[in-house]
Amino acid sequence: MQGALARPLGWGGVANLRLPAICIALAVLASAHPAQAARVYLEGTSYQLRRGLVEGSPDLITPHPPEWTPGPYCFEMAQPIGVKVVADPGENIGRWRVTGTHLFSWVFGDYWTLPAGAWRQPGEIEWLWFLPDCIDFVSLGGDVVIEKAVEPPPPEGESAGGAVVTDSFGKYSDIYVVLEAPKTPMSPAWASVLHHSCFWAAGEYASLGANHALTDALYAHGFYNGGEEAYTSDDTDSGETFHLKSFLAHPNCPWGQCNDFAGFLVCLSTSVGASEMKAQRTNVLSSPGFWYDTVKPAGSTIWREADWAYHQFALLSSSVWDGCISLYGYGVPKDWARDSTYQSRLVKHYNPPGTWLPTPSGGFTPLVTTNPLP
């Protein structure tokens, strides 16, 4: 790293010298210069993203590594972020500098503002400051000045001369700040999923806290539809396909049945790099099912008891995370031991000859797709 940064104890070590972030964002947009002939890249620990619109490479958010454009992009928390200017072919850049930067959180407000940096040569990195040390959704705004050396044709009878042209460009990027690299099936992570997970887990700085926050938020914002419709296909005892784009497009998202809630919680956790969660069912699909104890499904105001053919949840090791239900007297299942705590609180009795048989034995990773339901 060029010009290593010494990290302070808190964010207060950098003075807030500029206007509020929303004003900066407007100013940045207004000052954009269409004639720029150099690339301004963001440096740091970043991860490739998808938009979640179509399958394949056209869905990837490019360029990667990211340029200082609106994005969105994905960076790891607590890491330094920097800027680098690279000349386009045939462009003669003399030097460049960042004249001011501002990092703003859409959840917590201002993080830091920096004054102008030193003059740099093309290809050098200007390290700015550290990204927040927690999950967040931020916007990085600022201005770049580039000096370009040009050789104008000399007037008749005079020797050749030189001149310098200075261009100033306003820049901003939206950035999802995550714990670490997103994991399967969110690798690359979908921006449309991160827009949920980075808001719902904002401020969390460790996997356990993130999973707690995401499970509670899914239950608080979700609506269990009673099995009316599922966004899964190819369901077998070894896995399923989760039609995630269709699920996200529902006007009341998160809306679905237990398969969808479990699959979405897997996506939420893996998108911010928290855990390699999997999905699992209480029993095989051919089971006669079980009578569940008193629960209140997400979106409901009524406690109920009835029977289910099976119930699906998110699994981490042998612990259950379930944002679909709250159990009377116990709350939303978070980090509950699957074969003792969770089973005893959920299952009142199995319908003979049904039995508690978590399926498949190690759980499964849903295959996520942008394709519509068949």
N, C-alpha and C positions, 0 to 999 in steps of 0.2 A: 504493500500500500504506500503510495506516495504521500508525504506530508501527514504522518500518523496523527490521529486526534487523541487528546487526553479527555476522557469522558468525565463530566462533573457528577456530583452527587445527585443533582436534580436538574430539571429543565430550567429552573430560574436563573441559571448561569448565563443565559443568552438574553439580551434585552429585546423586548418587543418594540421595535423602532418604527414600524410601518402601520398602514391603515388596517382596519379589520379585514379578515380573509375574504369576505364576500365582495368587498370593494376591490381588493387585489385581483380577484378572479375576473371581475368585469374589466378592470384596467388591462389585464393581461390579454384578454380577448380583443379588446379595442386596439391594442398596440401591435397585433400580429402583422408581420411583414411578409408579403407573398414572394418577394424576390430573393429569399434566403437561398444560398447555394452552398451550404455546409450542413452536416449532420450534427445534432446536439444529442448525445447519448447520456442516459442515466447509468451510473456505475453503482454496483453493490450486489448483494446476494438476492438475485431475482429468479422467479420461476415462470415457466411457460404457462399461458392461460388459453382456455377455449371460451368462445362466446355462448355455446350451448344452443346453436341455431341449426346446424347441419352436421352430418357425419364427415369425418375425414379432415385432411389438411386445410381445406378452405375455411374451416371453423377456428383455426388457430389465430390468436391475436398477435399480429406481427407489427413491427419487427421485434425480434428477440435476439440478443439483448435489446432492451427497450430504448426508444428515442424519447426525448422530452416532448412528447405529444400528449393529447388528452388521455390516451390509453383506453381502458384501465390496465394497470399492471399489478404484479404480485411480488412483494419483497418480504424477506425475513425480518422479524422484529429485532430490535436492539442492535442492528448492524448499521455501519456508516453508509450514507448515500452520497454520491458525488456526481459530477458533470464532466463530460469530455466532448470537445469539438473536433470533428474530423472533416477535412476538406473534401468536397466532391471532386471527381476527376477533372483536371484542368483548372481548378480554382486555386488561386494563390492567396492563402491566408497568412497575414503577417503575425498577428497575435489576437487573443480574445480574453475576455474576463466576464465573470458573473457579477452583475452590479447590485444584486440584492435577491434574497430568497426568503420564502415564508412557508412553514409547514402548518397546516390547519386540519384539525380533526372534525369530521362531520358529527361526531358524538360528543367530544370533550372540548372543542374549541381550539384556541391557539396552542401550539407547542413551542415553536421558536421562530424568530426572525433574525436574519443575518445581514450585515452590511456588505458592501462590495468586497470581492476577493482580489487576489493578485492577478496581474497579467500572466497569461499562460501561452505556451506555444501549442500549435495543433497537435493533438494526440495526447497531451498531458491531461492529468485528472485534477480537478478542483474538488477536494473532499469537503462536503458541506458540514453536516452534523449527523447525529444518530437518529434513526427512526425510533418511534416509541417502543418501550420494552413490554408491549402487550399487543393483543389482537386489536385491530382498529381499521377504520376506513378513512384515509387522509387525502389531502390534495397538496401537492408541492407546486408553488408558483414562484416566478422570478423573472429576471431579465438577463439577457446575454448581449454583450457588445462584441462585434467582430470587426477587426481592421483588415481590410483587403488591399494589398499592394497592386497597383495597376500601372501599365506603361502606355500613356496616351501618345498618339502620333504627334511628333514635334511640328510646330509651325515652320513654314518654308524658310530655309536659311538659318534655322536654329538647331542646336544639338538636342538629342533626345532627353527627355526629363521623366520624372516619376511623380506619382501622387498616391495618396492614401484615401480610401473610401471607408467610412465607418457606417455599419449597419447595426441597428438595435432591434432585438426581437423579444417579445413577451412570450413566456412559456408557462404551461401548467400541465400536470398529470395527476389523475386520480390513481391512488395506490391502495390495494388491499394488503394489510400488514398481517402476516400469519406467524404461527409459532415456529414452523420449520417446513420443509418440503411437503406439499400435499401428497397424499397416499392414494393408492388404488381403492375405489374406482374413480377418484377425483385427481388423477394424474395423467394429463394436465387437468387442473381444476377448472370448473365452469365459473365464469364471472357471475352468471345468474344465480348460482348457489352461494358464492362468496358474499353476494349482496345481502343474503340472509345471515349467514354464519358470522360475518365480521361485525354486523350490528348486534346480533343476539349475544355474542360472546365478547363484545368490546370490553377492554379492561382486564381480561383474563390473561395470565402470563404463564400458565402451566396446563398440561393436558387434562388433569383431573378437574380443575376449575372450569375449563372450557367445556368438557363433557357435561358437567352439572348444569352450566348455564344453557347450553344448547338443548338439553333434554327438557328442562323446565320451560324454555321459550317455545319449543315445539308444542308442548302440551297447552301452554297458555294461548298460543295463536292458532292452533290447529282445530279442525273439526272432523271427528270421526263420522263417516257417513252411514254407519250401520251395515256395511257390506253392499251398499247400493251400487257402487262402481269401484273397480280397482284399476290402477295404472300399470299393472303387470301382465305379462304373457309368458308362455312357455313354462308355466309353473310345474315343477317336479319336486320330488323329495330331495334333490341335490341342488336346486337353485331356481332362478327366474330372471326374466328381463324386466327392468324397470324403465318405463317410458317417461323419463324425467322431464323432458321438455313439455310434454302434455300435462304432466302433474303441475309444473310451475305456471303453466298458462291458465289454469283454472282461476276464475275471478276471486274465489275464496281460499286460494292456496295459503296454507297447507290443508287440503281437503281430500279425504280418501279413506281407505280401510287400513287395517293393521299392517298389511304388506307394505303399503305406501309409506306409512309412518316409520316403520323400521328401516326401509330402504333410504328414506330421506335423512334420517338421523345418521346412518352410515355415511352418507354424502356430506352432511354438515361437519361431522367430526374429521373426516379425512381431508376435506377441503382446506381446513386451517392447519393441517399437519398434526392434529392432536393424537389420534389413535388409529390403529388398523382395525377398526370395528368391522364386524360381520353381521349378517342377519341370520336368524334361526327361528324355527317353529317349535311349539310345545310338543308336537307329535306328527306322525306321518299323515299324509293327505287322506289315506283310506281309513283312518281311525273314525269310530263313531263319535268322537269328540268328548267334551267334558262340560260339567256345570261349573261356572265360575262364581267366585265369591263376590261380595258387594263392590262394584266398581262404578266410577263415573268417567265415561269416555271423554276425550277432548272435545270441547265445544258444547257439552251437555250440562244441564243443571240438575239432572236427576240421577240418583244412585239406583243401581239396578242389579238384579241377579238373573241369569239365563244360561243358555248353553251355546257354546261355540264349537265348530268342527275342529278348529285349531286357533292358536293366537301366535302372532309373529312379533318378534322384538329384536333389538340390537344387542349384540354379544361382544364382550371384550374379555378374553381369556375365559373364565367361567362365571363372569359377572354380567348381570342384565341391566340394560338401560332401555327404558320404555316410555317414550313421549306420547303414547296413545291413550293411556289410562291413568287414573288415580285410584288407589285402593283405600277403602273406607278405614280410617284410623291410622293409615300408614303413609299416604301421599303418593307422589309419582315415583315409580321405581328407578333408583339411580344407584348403580354399583351394588346391587343386591346379589348375593350368592344364588346362582340359578337353581341348584338342586335342593336347597333348604329354604332360605328366606323367601325367595320369589315363588317357588312352587307351593309352599304352605299357605301363602297369603292369596295367591291367585286361584288355585284349584280347590273347589269344594268337594267334588268327587268326579271320577271319570265314569262315563257311560260304558258299562261292560260291553265288550271286553277291551275297552280302551285303556291306555296306560300312559304315564309320563315318559316320553321318549323324545328328548330334544333332537330335532332333525334338521339337516344332517348333523352328525356327531360333533364336528368342529365348526359348524356354521358355514355360511357361503357368502361370497361377495356378489351382490347383484350386478348384472350386466346392464349398465346405463346406456340409454340411446336417445337420440333426438327424433327417431322415427315415430310416427303416430301408432296408436294401437291398431292391431290387425282387425 
